[in-house]
Amino acid sequence: MTDTLLTGPSTSAGTADLEADARVRADDRGHVFHSWSAQALIDPLPIAGGEGSTFWDYAGNAYLDFSSQLVNLNLGHQHPDLVRAIQQQAGRLATIQPSMANDVRGELARRIAEVAGDGFEKVFFTNGGADANENAVRMARLFTGRRKVLSMYRSYHGNTSTAISLTGDPRRWPNEPADGSIVHFHGPYPYRSSFHSDSPEQETARALEHLEQTIVLEGANTIAGILLETIVGTNGVLVPPPGYLAGVRELCDKYGIVYIADEVMVGFGRVGEWFAFQAFDAQPDLITFAKGVNSGYVPLGGVVISDRIAAHFDTVSFPGGLTYSGHPLACAAGVATFEVFERDGILERVRDLGERVVEPRLREIAERHPSVGDVRGRGLFWAIELVKDRETREQLVPFNASGADAAPVAAVAAACKRDGVWPFTHFNRVHIAPPLVITEEELLRGLDVIDRALSVADEYVAR
């Protein structure tokens, strides 16, 4: 970033403020109830500030943000254009109810529809990704008059009632039962194929056969939608093998099912496209988004609606709404995001850095570390899958490991943090998901840190 921040953090990187650290810790531990956590067993790190691809704590320790926080900070910390847009909008009109027309809301909706491509004109705004998926499912059910929705195992779609039911990872388990009309199926995963496939092409064919069998056995005329993360995110950065998404599109057309693409994590440049589905030969009926649309500076999500589904609601009321739908502050940051992407060539630089820097570096890392079973990804979204044994592909830690069982990956993460990189780890993987504005020097430095940290994982490999 070349501009000057309009407001600066109270503490700069490398500067300690231990009194502030103690105060923030006390307030947090005394009063904040944290998500996905046993409250007495956590010790959240107080953060003083951030800029670009780096954030820092009150003790003066700086961290290269290799997770973009929750894979949402696509334009990095404190981007001056986004901060300025929010400040200017707050000075002009801080908020207005969604039933009224608003200039930045309308402009952002138009820009999103334009980049989504032909066949998309309307956008319904939500507060984030979970309620985007909730409302997309509601649209599919109302449009088809059916109830069931299919989603993958190894997926995450949010923490509201239907979204957590759609989720295919262990976060669903303690929340059951919720929506009883959800059916899960196995998606493609060539490295750990559920279909005993020998090639990506065979994985596609067998995964599509399994999906069609699921549709038939569940009753095609009972199924409203199929919801898929275009590229599975937290559960493995699983890039669909050639032809899979096109095959899903064909099955949806064959059986009159709505195809919903969950682009909450991979939309808005994460893999070098406005939407990740544009890298594959398949067009969904509904697209859910959040996170990168404005880097989470103000909560925002939404559903991009195909023309044929939008037309259904021309004379039929849509029974849903949110007080903060299309909040002007959030939309102003979204419009600024588009301007930054276009001015700075963000999509092109993500494709370049992914192909020229990240992929070859990860391939080289994989060759030298016996703990690395597989690397996969696209753009600035990659996963390093860790194993105890390359031949058997036994995971470095068990599925859904915690406590002592998760110690090997926790040790890798700790090594990264000691060396100034905040990693994204999940189960037996290290993910690569830095801000899209990361410099090449920062990217290489972060990959070097991960390279060194993987020596810790190598110590657990079967000899």
C-alpha positions in Angstrom: 0.0 0.0 0.0 1.4 3.4 -1.0 -1.2 5.6 0.6 -1.2 6.9 4.2 -3.5 5.5 6.8 -6.2 7.9 7.9 -6.1 6.6 11.4 -3.2 4.7 13.0 -3.0 1.9 15.6 -2.3 2.8 19.2 0.7 0.5 19.2 3.2 0.0 16.3 4.9 -3.3 15.4 7.9 -3.7 17.7 6.6 -1.4 20.4 5.4 -3.0 23.7 2.5 -1.7 25.7 2.1 -4.3 28.5 -0.4 -2.2 30.4 -2.7 -2.2 27.4 -2.1 -5.9 26.9 -3.2 -6.7 30.5 -6.3 -4.5 30.2 -7.4 -6.2 26.9 -6.8 -9.6 28.4 -8.7 -8.9 31.5 -11.8 -7.5 29.6 -11.7 -10.4 27.2 -11.4 -13.2 29.7 -13.8 -11.5 32.0 -16.6 -10.7 29.6 -16.2 -12.1 26.0 -17.8 -15.4 25.2 -15.8 -16.9 22.3 -17.0 -19.1 19.5 -16.1 -22.8 19.0 -14.3 -22.8 22.4 -14.4 -24.1 26.0 -14.1 -20.7 27.6 -11.8 -21.7 30.5 -9.3 -23.4 28.2 -8.4 -20.6 25.8 -6.1 -17.6 26.0 -6.8 -15.3 23.0 -3.9 -13.1 21.9 -4.6 -9.4 22.3 -4.0 -7.6 19.0 -2.9 -4.0 18.9 -2.9 -3.2 15.2 -2.3 -4.3 11.6 -1.3 -3.0 8.2 -1.2 -4.8 4.9 -0.2 -8.4 5.4 1.0 -8.0 8.9 -0.6 -7.6 12.4 1.0 -7.2 15.8 0.3 -7.7 19.5 0.8 -5.4 22.4 4.1 -7.0 23.3 5.5 -5.8 20.0 5.5 -9.1 18.1 4.6 -8.8 14.5 3.0 -11.7 12.5 2.8 -12.2 8.7 -0.9 -13.0 8.3 -0.9 -16.3 6.3 -4.6 -17.0 7.1 -6.0 -13.6 6.1 -7.6 -13.8 9.6 -10.5 -16.2 8.6 -9.7 -16.2 4.9 -11.6 -12.9 4.6 -9.0 -10.2 4.7 -8.4 -10.3 1.0 -7.1 -6.6 0.8 -5.2 -6.8 4.0 -5.3 -4.9 7.2 -6.3 -1.2 7.2 -6.3 -0.8 3.5 -6.5 3.0 3.1 -9.1 2.9 0.3 -11.5 0.8 2.3 -11.0 2.8 5.5 -11.6 6.1 3.6 -14.7 4.7 1.9 -16.2 3.8 5.3 -15.3 7.1 6.9 -16.8 9.1 4.0 -20.0 7.0 3.9 -20.4 7.4 7.7 -20.1 11.2 7.3 -22.7 11.2 4.6 -25.3 8.5 5.6 -24.3 6.0 8.2 -27.3 3.6 7.7 -30.7 3.3 6.1 -33.2 0.5 6.1 -33.1 -2.1 3.3 -36.5 -1.3 2.0 -35.3 2.0 0.7 -33.0 2.6 -2.2 -29.4 3.5 -1.5 -26.7 4.6 -3.9 -23.8 2.4 -2.7 -26.0 -0.6 -2.1 -27.3 -0.4 -5.7 -23.9 0.3 -7.2 -22.3 -2.7 -5.3 -25.2 -5.0 -6.4 -24.7 -3.9 -10.0 -21.0 -4.5 -9.9 -21.4 -7.9 -8.4 -23.9 -8.9 -11.0 -21.7 -7.7 -13.8 -18.7 -9.8 -12.7 -20.9 -12.8 -12.0 -21.6 -12.9 -15.8 -24.5 -13.5 -18.1 -27.7 -14.6 -16.5 -27.3 -12.8 -13.2 -28.8 -9.4 -12.5 -30.1 -9.5 -8.9 -28.3 -9.6 -5.5 -29.8 -10.2 -2.1 -27.6 -8.8 0.7 -27.1 -10.6 4.0 -24.8 -10.0 7.1 -22.4 -12.8 6.2 -21.9 -16.2 4.7 -24.1 -18.4 7.0 -27.2 -16.3 6.4 -26.3 -16.1 2.7 -26.5 -19.9 2.5 -29.7 -19.9 4.6 -31.4 -17.6 2.2 -30.1 -19.3 -0.9 -31.6 -22.6 0.4 -34.8 -20.8 1.1 -34.9 -19.5 -2.4 -34.2 -22.9 -3.9 -37.0 -24.5 -1.8 -39.5 -21.8 -2.7 -38.6 -21.9 -6.4 -38.8 -25.7 -6.7 -41.5 -26.5 -4.1 -39.2 -29.2 -2.7 -37.5 -29.5 0.6 -34.3 -31.6 0.6 -30.9 -30.1 0.0 -27.7 -32.1 -0.7 -24.3 -31.1 0.5 -20.9 -32.7 0.8 -19.1 -34.3 3.7 -15.9 -32.3 4.3 -17.6 -29.0 4.0 -18.5 -25.9 6.0 -21.4 -23.6 5.3 -22.0 -21.6 8.5 -23.3 -21.8 12.0 -27.0 -20.9 11.7 -29.5 -23.7 11.9 -29.8 -24.8 8.2 -26.2 -23.8 7.4 -24.8 -26.0 10.2 -27.0 -28.9 9.1 -25.5 -28.5 5.6 -22.0 -28.5 7.1 -20.2 -31.8 6.5 -17.5 -31.6 9.2 -17.6 -32.3 13.0 -18.9 -28.8 13.9 -22.3 -30.1 12.8 -22.3 -33.0 15.3 -23.1 -31.2 18.6 -25.7 -29.1 16.8 -27.8 -32.0 15.6 -30.7 -32.4 15.1 -31.4 -29.1 13.2 -32.7 -29.2 9.7 -33.8 -32.8 9.0 -34.1 -32.3 5.2 -30.3 -32.2 4.6 -28.5 -35.2 3.0 -24.7 -35.5 2.8 -22.7 -37.2 0.1 -19.1 -37.8 -0.7 -17.4 -35.3 -2.9 -14.2 -35.8 -5.0 -10.9 -36.0 -3.1 -8.3 -37.7 -5.3 -5.7 -37.9 -2.6 -8.0 -39.8 -0.3 -10.6 -41.1 -2.7 -13.7 -42.6 -1.3 -14.2 -44.3 -4.7 -10.8 -46.0 -5.0 -9.9 -44.0 -8.0 -6.6 -44.1 -9.8 -6.8 -40.7 -11.6 -8.6 -37.4 -11.3 -10.7 -38.3 -14.3 -11.8 -41.6 -12.7 -12.5 -39.7 -9.5 -14.8 -37.4 -11.4 -16.7 -40.2 -13.0 -17.1 -42.2 -9.8 -18.0 -39.2 -7.7 -20.7 -38.1 -10.2 -22.1 -41.7 -10.3 -22.3 -41.7 -6.5 -24.0 -38.3 -6.5 -26.6 -39.4 -9.1 -27.3 -42.6 -7.0 -27.8 -40.4 -4.0 -30.3 -38.2 -6.0 -32.2 -41.3 -7.2 -32.3 -43.0 -3.9 -33.4 -39.9 -2.0 -36.0 -39.1 -4.6 -35.1 -36.5 -7.2 -38.6 -34.9 -7.0 -37.9 -34.2 -3.3 -34.6 -32.4 -3.8 -34.6 -28.6 -4.0 -30.9 -27.9 -4.3 -27.3 -29.1 -4.2 -25.0 -26.8 -2.3 -21.3 -27.0 -2.9 -18.2 -25.0 -2.0 -16.7 -24.5 -5.4 -13.3 -25.3 -3.9 -13.7 -26.8 -0.5 -12.1 -24.5 2.0 -11.3 -25.2 5.6 -11.8 -28.9 5.0 -8.9 -29.3 2.7 -8.7 -26.9 -0.2 -10.1 -29.6 -2.4 -10.0 -28.4 -6.0 -12.6 -30.2 -8.0 -11.1 -32.6 -10.6 -11.7 -31.9 -14.3 -15.3 -32.1 -15.3 -16.8 -32.6 -11.8 -18.7 -29.3 -11.5 -19.9 -29.5 -15.1 -21.2 -32.9 -14.2 -23.0 -31.5 -11.2 -24.6 -28.9 -13.4 -25.8 -31.6 -15.8 -27.3 -33.6 -13.0 -29.1 -30.5 -11.6 -30.5 -29.8 -15.1 -31.5 -33.4 -15.5 -33.5 -33.6 -12.3 -34.7 -30.0 -11.9 -32.4 -29.3 -9.0 -31.0 -25.8 -8.1 -27.2 -25.7 -8.1 -26.0 -23.4 -5.3 -22.3 -22.4 -5.3 -20.9 -21.5 -1.9 -18.2 -18.9 -2.8 -18.0 -17.4 0.7 -14.3 -18.3 1.1 -13.1 -18.5 -2.5 -15.0 -15.6 -4.1 -13.5 -12.2 -4.8 -10.1 -13.0 -6.0 -8.9 -15.7 -3.6 -8.1 -18.1 -6.6 -7.6 -15.4 -9.2 -11.2 -15.1 -10.4 -14.1 -12.9 -9.3 -15.8 -16.2 -8.5 -14.0 -19.5 -8.4 -16.7 -21.3 -10.5 -15.5 -19.1 -13.4 -12.3 -21.3 -13.5 -14.5 -24.3 -14.3 -17.0 -25.2 -16.9 -20.1 -24.8 -14.8 -22.5 -22.0 -13.9 -24.6 -22.2 -10.8 -28.1 -21.0 -10.2 -27.3 -19.2 -7.0 -24.0 -17.9 -5.7 -23.4 -17.2 -2.1 -20.6 -14.8 -1.0 -19.2 -12.8 1.9 -15.7 -12.4 3.3 -13.7 -11.0 0.4 -16.5 -8.8 -1.0 -15.2 -6.1 1.4 -12.5 -7.9 3.4 -14.8 -8.1 6.4 -14.3 -4.4 7.3 -18.0 -4.3 8.0 -20.1 -7.5 8.0 -21.6 -8.3 4.5 -22.7 -11.3 2.5 -25.2 -12.1 -0.1 -26.8 -14.2 -2.8 -26.4 -13.6 -6.5 -29.6 -14.8 -8.1 -29.9 -16.2 -11.6 -32.5 -14.5 -13.7 -34.9 -17.4 -13.9 -35.0 -17.7 -10.1 -35.2 -14.0 -9.6 -38.2 -13.9 -12.0 -40.1 -16.3 -9.8 -40.2 -13.6 -7.1 -41.4 -10.8 -9.4 -45.0 -11.4 -8.3 -44.4 -13.7 -5.4 -43.1 -12.2 -2.1 -39.8 -13.5 -0.9 -40.4 -14.3 2.8 -37.0 -13.1 4.2 -35.1 -10.0 5.3 -32.5 -8.6 7.6 -32.4 -5.2 9.3 -28.8 -4.7 8.1 -29.2 -6.1 4.6 -26.9 -4.1 2.3 -25.7 -1.8 5.1 -24.3 1.4 3.5 -21.0 1.2 5.4 -20.4 -2.4 4.3 -21.4 -1.6 0.7 -19.2 1.4 0.6 -16.2 -0.8 1.5 -17.4 -3.2 -1.2 -17.5 -0.6 -3.9 -14.0 0.5 -2.9 -12.9 -3.2 -3.1 -14.0 -3.3 -6.8 -12.0 -0.1 -7.5 -8.9 -1.4 -5.8 -9.2 -4.8 -7.7 -9.5 -3.0 -11.0 -6.8 -0.3 -10.4 -4.2 -2.7 -8.9 -4.9 -5.7 -11.1 -5.5 -8.0 -8.1 -6.9 -10.9 -10.1 -3.9 -11.0 -12.4 -1.4 -10.7 -9.5 -3.1 -13.6 -7.6 -2.9 -15.8 -10.7 0.8 -14.8 -11.2 1.8 -15.3 -7.6 0.0 -18.6 -7.4 1.5 -20.1 -10.6 5.0 -18.5 -10.5 5.8 -18.4 -6.7 3.5 -20.5 -4.5 3.0 -23.7 -6.6 6.7 -24.3 -7.5 7.8 -23.5 -4.0 5.3 -25.9 -2.4 6.3 -28.6 -4.9 9.9 -28.2 -3.9 9.0 -28.2 -0.2 7.0 -31.4 -0.7 10.0 -33.2 -2.2 12.2 -32.5 0.8 9.8 -33.1 3.6 8.7 -36.7 4.3 5.8 -35.4 6.3 4.2 -33.8 3.2 1.8 -36.2 1.5 0.2 -33.8 -0.9 0.0 -30.1 -1.9 -2.9 -28.7 -3.8 -4.6 -25.4 -4.5 -5.0 -22.5 -6.9 -4.1 -18.7 -6.7 -3.4 -17.8 -3.1 -5.3 -20.7 -1.7 -3.3 -23.9 -1.0 -3.1 -26.8 1.4 -0.2 -28.9 2.6 -1.4 -32.2 3.8 0.7 -33.8 6.4 1.2 -37.6 6.9 3.1 -40.0 9.1 3.7 -42.3 6.2 3.7 -41.3 2.5 3.1 -44.9 1.4 0.0 -45.5 3.6 -1.0 -41.9 3.6 -1.7 -42.1 7.4 -2.6 -38.7 8.6 -0.1 -36.9 10.8 -2.9 -36.5 13.4 -6.2 -38.3 13.5 -9.4 -36.9 12.0 -10.9 -34.2 14.3 -7.9 -34.6 16.7 -7.7 -32.5 19.9 -5.5 -32.3 22.9 -2.4 -34.5 22.8 -3.6 -36.2 19.6 -3.3 -32.9 17.8 0.1 -32.0 19.2 2.2 -32.6 16.0 0.3 -30.0 14.0 0.1 -27.7 17.0 3.9 -27.9 17.2 4.2 -26.9 13.5 1.9 -23.9 14.1 3.9 -22.8 17.2 7.1 -23.0 15.2 5.6 -20.7 12.5 4.4 -18.2 15.1 7.8 -18.1 16.8 9.3 -17.2 13.4 6.7 -14.4 12.8 4.1 -16.1 10.7 0.5 -16.7 11.8 -0.6 -19.9 10.0 -3.9 -21.5 9.2 -3.9 -25.1 10.3 -6.8 -27.5 10.3 -6.7 -31.2 11.3 -3.6 -32.6 9.5 -3.1 -29.6 7.1 -1.3 -26.3 6.9 -3.2 -23.9 4.6 -1.7 -21.0 2.6 -4.2 -18.1 2.4 -2.4 -14.7 2.8 -4.0 -11.4 1.9 -4.1 -10.9 -1.9 -2.1 -7.7 -1.5 0.9 -9.6 0.0 4.2 -8.6 -1.6 6.3 -11.2 -3.3 9.0 -10.8 -0.7 6.5 -11.3 2.1 5.1 -14.4 0.4 8.5 -16.0 0.0 9.4 -15.2 3.6 6.3 -16.8 4.8 6.8 -19.9 2.7 10.4 -20.1 4.1 9.1 -20.0 7.6 6.6 -22.8 6.8 9.4 -24.8 5.2 11.4 -24.6 8.4 8.4 -25.4 10.6 7.7 -28.6 8.6 11.0 -30.0 10.0 9.0 -30.4 13.2 6.4 -32.5 11.4 9.2 -34.6 9.9 10.1 -35.7 13.4 6.8 -37.6 13.7 7.2 -39.5 10.4 7.4 -43.3 10.6 11.0 -44.3 10.1 
